Structure formats: structure tokens, C-alpha cells
Amino acid sequence: MEIYPPVSFYFRVSFNGIGSGTIDTQFQSVAGLSVEMQTETIAEGGENRFEHVLPIRSKYNDLTLKRGLFKDSELISWCFDAFESTIINPVSLDISMLNEEGDPLFTWNVVHAWPKKWSVSDLNAESSAIAIESLELYYRYFRVSKS
């Protein structure tokens, strides 16, 4: 029985149908795995002490993936196909937090993701930093499974 929280630096990202087992699954960071309930506020006539807050729907933030810039990438080709033709082919992806043996502890299955933005870090002759590409994805929702 594990009593310590898992570390967040050991994870795997896999796109279903894009670049399995290649550089396309290696990222230095994943951000945006969050969901919040949108609400609507209704004031009741004659009752001024409070307002009713009602749940409307769940809202998922955009997902941001970062990694070193690669020259040949199926994932980036998929992105630019969408940007240049506006024909979007959504995919699902899995983000797994791993234990020390490399087995998944938690897996977030991200559904109907498509590229919203691609960017590369600033190019600076005064720095010896690695060029980082960022990929921002819109998605409908995610499901969490615990192993």
C-alpha cells in the first residue's frame, strides 16, 4: 500500500494513431488537465440575503504539451495539416503517470483532441537554451482511470 503521493515527473503521452513509440510520445511537460463546473447565478425575488448558484456544465481547459523541437514528427505534421487545410482529424490520447517500474498509476484518456496552437520558443543568440515547441490542444473531455 502506497502512502506517499506519486511523483509528477515520470509520465507517458501516447496519441492513438499518431507516432506510437517514437519521439512523438516524449514531452517535458503536460499542462491543462483540469475541469471545472460552470454555474449560473439566479437571484430570488424578495430574498436579498443570497443568490442561488446552479451547475450548468463541465468545462475543460486546453491541454499544453512541451518538448524539444524535432525536425521530423508525425504529430507536428498532423498539426500543420489541420492549420493549413482547416480539415481537422481529432484523435484521442492517453496521459499516464507512472510508478517506479514504469507501470501506470493514473491514466487520463483525453477525447476528441485537435490542434489549436503551435509555437516555438524565442530564438536568442545570447542563450544556449534548447528550442522548445509547444502544442496547445482543444479537447472535449477526459476520463481518469486508476491502475
Backbone hydrogen bonds in HBPLUS format (Angstrom, degrees):
<---DONOR---> <-ACCEPTOR-->    atom                        ^
c    i                          cat <-CA-CA->   ^        H-A-AA   ^      H-
h    n   atom  resd res      DA  || num        DHA   H-A  angle D-A-AA Bond
n    s   type  num  typ     dist DA aas  dist angle  dist       angle   num
A0098-LEU N   A0010-TYR O   2.87 MM  88  5.57 174.3  1.87 151.1 151.9     1
A0012-ARG N   A0096-SER O   2.85 MM  84  5.18 148.0  1.95 144.6 154.7     2
A0096-SER N   A0012-ARG O   2.82 MM  84  5.18 165.5  1.84 156.4 160.9     3
A0014-SER N   A0094-ASP O   2.88 MM  80  5.27 158.4  1.93 152.5 159.0     4
A0094-ASP N   A0014-SER O   2.84 MM  80  5.27 160.7  1.88 151.7 156.8     5
A0018-ILE N   A0015-PHE O   3.45 MM   3  5.38 173.1  2.45 110.5 112.5     6
A0016-ASN N   A0092-SER O   2.98 MM  76  5.75 170.5  1.99 159.9 162.2     7
A0022-THR N   A0019-GLY O   3.31 MM   3  5.55 154.0  2.38 134.3 128.8     8
A0025-THR N   A0022-THR O   3.23 MM   3  6.05 166.4  2.25 122.0 123.3     9
A0026-GLN N   A0023-ILE O   3.09 MM   3  5.39 170.5  2.10 118.0 119.9    10
A0028-GLN N   A0066-LYS O   2.73 MM  38  5.71 147.7  1.83 143.7 154.5    11
A0029-SER N   A0066-LYS O   3.36 MM  37  5.29 154.2  2.43 136.1 134.9    12
A0066-LYS N   A0029-SER O   3.05 MM  37  5.29 159.7  2.09 149.1 150.3    13
A0031-ALA N   A0064-THR O   2.84 MM  33  5.05 157.2  1.89 148.1 155.1    14
A0064-THR N   A0031-ALA O   2.73 MM  33  5.05 168.9  1.74 151.2 154.6    15
A0034-SER N   A0032-GLY O   2.82 MM   2  5.57 121.7  2.17 113.4  96.0    16
A0061-ASN N   A0034-SER O   3.39 MM  27  5.97 159.4  2.43 143.7 148.7    17
A0036-GLU N   A0059-LYS O   2.97 MM  23  5.37 156.3  2.03 146.5 154.2    18
A0059-LYS N   A0036-GLU O   2.75 MM  23  5.37 156.2  1.81 159.6 168.1    19
A0038-GLN N   A0057-ARG O   2.73 MM  19  5.40 170.4  1.74 170.3 168.5    20
A0056-ILE N   A0038-GLN O   2.75 MM  18  5.43 161.7  1.79 155.8 150.0    21
A0040-GLU N   A0054-LEU O   2.83 MM  14  5.24 148.9  1.93 146.9 157.3    22
A0054-LEU N   A0040-GLU O   2.83 MM  14  5.24 171.1  1.84 156.3 157.4    23
A0042-ILE N   A0052-HIS O   2.75 MM  10  5.08 164.9  1.77 154.4 159.7    24
A0052-HIS N   A0042-ILE O   2.83 MM  10  5.08 156.5  1.88 163.6 155.5    25
A0047-GLU N   A0044-GLU O   3.30 MM   3  5.61 157.8  2.35 120.2 126.4    26
A0063-LEU N   A0137-LEU O   2.88 MM  74  5.05 158.9  1.93 152.9 155.1    27
A0137-LEU N   A0063-LEU O   2.72 MM  74  5.05 164.7  1.75 153.9 159.3    28
A0065-LEU N   A0135-LEU O   2.87 MM  70  5.17 163.9  1.89 149.2 153.9    29
A0135-LEU N   A0065-LEU O   2.83 MM  70  5.17 161.0  1.86 154.2 160.5    30
A0067-ARG N   A0133-GLU O   3.11 MM  66  5.64 152.1  2.19 153.8 162.2    31
A0133-GLU N   A0067-ARG O   2.77 MM  66  5.64 154.8  1.83 166.6 174.9    32
A0069-LEU N   A0131-ALA O   2.84 MM  62  5.61 156.0  1.90 150.9 148.3    33
A0077-SER N   A0073-SER O   3.03 MM   4  6.24 152.5  2.11 144.2 152.4    34
A0078-TRP N   A0074-GLU O   2.91 MM   4  6.16 152.3  1.99 145.8 152.8    35
A0079-CYS N   A0075-LEU O   3.04 MM   4  6.40 149.8  2.13 142.3 150.7    36
A0080-PHE N   A0076-ILE O   2.91 MM   4  6.18 169.4  1.92 155.7 156.7    37
A0081-ASP N   A0077-SER O   2.89 MM   4  6.02 143.8  2.02 145.6 155.5    38
A0082-ALA N   A0078-TRP O   3.29 MM   4  6.53 150.7  2.38 139.7 146.0    39
A0082-ALA N   A0079-CYS O   3.02 MM   3  5.28 121.1  2.38 100.8 114.9    40
A0083-PHE N   A0079-CYS O   2.94 MM   4  6.31 157.6  1.99 148.9 156.1    41
A0084-GLU N   A0080-PHE O   2.89 MM   4  5.79 161.7  1.92 143.9 148.3    42
A0085-SER N   A0081-ASP O   3.13 MM   4  5.91 146.3  2.25 136.0 143.8    43
A0086-THR N   A0082-ALA O   2.83 MM   4  4.86 137.3  2.01 133.2 140.8    44
A0091-VAL N   A0113-ALA O   2.94 MM  22  5.28 154.8  2.00 144.4 149.7    45
A0113-ALA N   A0091-VAL O   2.69 MM  22  5.28 161.0  1.72 165.6 160.5    46
A0093-LEU N   A0110-VAL O   2.98 MM  17  5.21 153.7  2.05 141.6 150.1    47
A0110-VAL N   A0093-LEU O   2.76 MM  17  5.21 158.9  1.80 168.3 170.6    48
A0095-ILE N   A0108-TRP O   2.93 MM  13  5.12 157.3  1.99 141.8 149.3    49
A0108-TRP N   A0095-ILE O   2.79 MM  13  5.12 166.1  1.81 149.8 152.5    50
A0097-MET N   A0106-PHE O   2.88 MM   9  5.30 154.1  1.95 148.7 157.4    51
A0105-LEU N   A0097-MET O   2.67 MM   8  5.62 173.0  1.67 166.8 165.9    52
A0099-ASN N   A0103-ASP O   2.80 MM   4  5.48 153.8  1.87 150.9 158.1    53
A0102-GLY N   A0099-ASN O   2.96 MM   3  5.29 161.0  1.99 114.8 120.9    54
A0147-SER N   A0105-LEU O   2.88 MM  42  5.07 167.6  1.90 133.5 137.6    55
A0107-THR N   A0145-SER O   2.84 MM  38  5.26 151.2  1.93 153.9 160.6    56
A0145-SER N   A0107-THR O   2.86 MM  38  5.26 155.5  1.92 147.7 156.1    57
A0109-ASN N   A0143-ARG O   2.81 MM  34  5.19 159.4  1.85 156.7 160.6    58
A0143-ARG N   A0109-ASN O   2.99 MM  34  5.19 148.0  2.10 132.1 141.1    59
A0111-VAL N   A0141-TYR O   2.90 MM  30  5.64 178.6  1.90 172.0 172.3    60
A0140-ARG N   A0111-VAL O   3.09 MM  29  5.91 152.0  2.17 161.9 169.1    61
A0114-TRP N   A0138-TYR O   2.97 MM  24  5.57 150.7  2.06 152.4 160.5    62
A0138-TYR N   A0114-TRP O   2.98 MM  24  5.57 159.1  2.03 168.9 166.2    63
A0116-LYS N   A0136-GLU O   2.78 MM  20  5.50 170.0  1.79 158.6 157.8    64
A0117-LYS N   A0136-GLU O   3.17 MM  19  4.90 153.2  2.25 136.7 135.5    65
A0136-GLU N   A0117-LYS O   2.75 MM  19  4.90 176.4  1.76 152.2 153.3    66
A0119-SER N   A0134-SER O   2.94 MM  15  5.19 152.7  2.01 147.7 152.8    67
A0134-SER N   A0119-SER O   2.72 MM  15  5.19 163.7  1.75 151.3 156.0    68
A0121-SER N   A0132-ILE O   2.73 MM  11  5.21 146.5  1.84 149.6 160.8    69
A0127-SER N   A0124-ASN O   3.26 MM   3  5.64 163.9  2.29 114.9 116.6    70
